[in-house]
Amino acid sequence: MQRRDLLKASTLLAAFTGLPALRWLAVSEAQAATPDAGRPFRFDELIATSRRLASEPYRDSSEALPPTLAQMQPQAFNAIHYDPAQSLWHGLDRGLDVEFFHVGMGFRQPVRMYRIDPASQTAREVHFDPHLFSYADSGVDTRQLTGDYGFAGFRIYPQASRQHNDIVAFLGASYFRAVDSTGQYGLSARGLAIDTFGPGPEEFPNFTAFWFEEPVAGRSRMVVYALLDSPSASGAYRFDIDCEHGQVVMDIDAHLHARKDIHQIGICPMTSMYSCGTDDRATCDTFHPQIHDSDRLSMWRGNGEWICRPLSNPPKVQFNSFTDENPRGFGLVQTDHRFDSYQDTVDRYDRRPSLWAAPTTAWGEGAINLMELPTTGETLDNVVAFWTPKEPLRAGQARHFGYRLTWSALPPVAPSLARVGATRSGLGDFTEGWAPGEHYPSQWARRFAIDFVGGPLAALPATAAIEPVIIAGRGQIRDPQVLALPSEEAGFRVLFDWYPEGDSTDPVNMRCYIRSGADQATLSETWLYQYFPPPANQRRHA
């Protein structure tokens, strides 16, 4: 539970950009490992720097900030603003621009920023200076700001935006976020995850330096390079960021070097929040029907199979691993963008983007891993998904991973089969239209309703012969039914009851898809679900 304690301690920082502020790890020789001001910059040299760092002992270089920064409260920290007249490309006709985040509070790790001159290809450092910021209502004593503290991160925004509304932000360890056309932040991505679920505490690598290529005039596209470092690994990253079509697409080139053996490495990690949804209302004691940044893990396996795994707010930490070879993509997806589904006028969960990852290099054998933590609120990210290669990363080894991240309302790809539209759950073992209770002869069961919509179902009549294929890891499946949905989008609902065989509260894994009753042709993606039965003394109808 070290991760939960860490997240709980950092929630006060989330208001600054909506990004979680996490435990700060040191950077080994951050300034020595990066090019000097005016030095020619090349990505292959950055890769070599990462390799050299991994061969040397890791040393903590986090800063001891002056009291006016170290002791400040969140409200004061949020009152510090970057001067837009000091933006990276102020006064130039560029589609995108960059501003930097101040260090302070838990943001103690210096992140070095470099601007690459397009003519000479030399990198010159942008040094911290109090004159770059407005401290208006922050209460910061600028007389104490006598050093070069670096920056905490950066944000990218359209130069034409008068409000300077950012569309990409990197802040906190190796965390970053982007928006779609709604301009609403949601889930996060990370550069690397280490030991997310293992025998020891999770390790949070830091991006320690960034290099910025100047965007082409009038284009909303730019390239950013990054150096990552942690006690276990170092890495060199290239981000090709395209913000031109109402979504953000990042082509990422990651070169990793292990400083020591890594128990569990997470490639392309993404982090989200799930409090409650349509399948389990017991964890959502508010007037909001649903509360989540994402509602499912979607996977397009290497063999072409599409899988929908609805997210949950489990009673205890759960870790699931889905083995695969050269997956075609995976993502944490927010499928429901209707305001009525959330009734939230503040956080606007109906506007949260989905995040889809597609490998651009061969990833080989491994697994898509999913960790879910219990949560009682909506301020903590409690869902993590990432790829773990089958072969572990040993000290002295290097790996290269290429992938594309797309931040959009829905993933850029979708199955040609029917997809899972919604998952619902409630009390079972009674006839629909009748109410369960003490006068109704029954035993305890749980009823599930899975809506499959779209794809080939659009061409089928409501009377079509459709067969559900339902499997449960234990217990009994009874009374399966298929009912046509009277909705605008053609679809069918699968209903079934699950009956326990014993008092165990261990999670039950379920699987369901539909096929044609005539030729047994598969009609839908595969629904995977993990159900947590209540204790025996809580299994009541009345």
Disulfide bonds with the S-S distance in Angstrom:
Cys276-Cys284 1.91
